[in-house]
Amino acid sequence: MQGEYASFLAQVRQSLPGVEVLDQAEDRLIYAHGICPIEYKWLLQGPYPFLPSAILMPHSTEEVSGILNLANQFSVGIIPFGGGSGAVEGTVADHGEVMVDIKKLGGCEINPINCTATAGAGLTGAEFENILNEAGFTAGHYPQSYQSAVLGGMVATRAIGTFSTKYGKMDDIVNSLEVVLADGKVIQTHRAPKRSSGPELKELFLGSEGSFGIVTKVEMKIYPVAESRYFEAFTFPTTLEGLEAIRQFIQKGIKPAVIRLYDHIESISKIKKYGFEEGYSFLVVGYEGLAEQVELEKAIVHRVCGHNNGIAKGTKPGDDWFASRFSTKKIQDHHAIRGGTSDAIEVAAPWDCIGNVWQEMRKALEPLAREVECHFSHVYHTGASVYVIFHAVTDGDDYEGQKRYLQCARAAIEASLKNGGNISHHHGIGKLKADYLVREHGEAGMDVMRRIKHALDPKGVLNKGVLGL
């Protein structure tokens, strides 16, 4: 361990006795990786190359503040760590940094008048939702990492859940934040629903991936548990007809909770399972809310889908999707294959580009992968996102698997950027995709981000390297 880290940890133990310090080899290895395919390949290749010097577990905002104050004094690097579900090398300690695990930052207070809940940033999505459900509320935020991802990590990556069309993304759901800055100062953004008093400060930290501060509390909008919930499916002769139907009802102001359109290739197994029309694309739509609202949304969606050659297929396929919505088994199975790899590259584009983005990403990946699956599951007034999932296998070892992963990720991202899409819709950038950021933001945009980083963290204490900072 480097001298400054040893001195820093000694001071933490002395000045902050309530902070748990984990520095055994097995603890450092457990915390060293998220779920990025590259990190998985590092595990299989031999001794893990990037271990944190230690893991600190504070129990309060004050302890987080104390840790960062000492980190500045000793000029040591700090990496905030939540649920470990990050997929873009966002918590890699490639210089032996110390990790700060925020999962002890718990507690939750519900304000039924404002319809908000303020919770510790260390609560997982499932823990938070369970607390709300017991009181008759929901956040409507269900990412696939729901069981492990924590609120602070969801803020840091501008995360999204499967019910996003109705309830929004984390950047829509978050009302205010408590954040510890790199020098230990604490900022609480205002709780008013709207203001005209300068830039919105909470936006600095949404998507900042822990490089501008450590989120310690999150105030989120909540809703009464839905009175009615209904899932159904449609088929379309082509994927583009399905996309057009979605665009039309979204731009009419109809927002079902769930929209999930599988392209004609990923639909094959579903079409076969239910005996639907071969070659068609498959759409799941889920509604929830007041019973009258659900009925109205269903009627309009049926009408618009019918006008675009959609065929209603009843509730069974939609209910089946809901029951299996958290599964990522197929991706994990390919990681475990020697020389194999897999991932979901998720990007977004305007409506007039999204069709080309989907087709060109699929075309770029097909020569490199055994299988490519594509679906659209987050939509907006002006555009949509697409998941392009590749499952690749090589004849080589795990070094070859790592090389193939990077080839696939590069091909997918390049195809998105060339056709009007972006780099990431909600998984974030981390260090994995940092080199592409200038292509999305431009050099002037990157300079703005660098200036903000330097102003808030002049010593580069927090999560150096993510976002290319």
Order of alpha helices (4+ residues) and beta strands (2+ residues): alpha-beta-alpha-alpha-beta-alpha-beta-beta-beta-beta-alpha-beta-alpha-alpha-alpha-beta-beta-alpha-beta-beta-beta-alpha-beta-alpha-beta-alpha-beta-alpha-alpha-beta-alpha-beta-beta-alpha-alpha
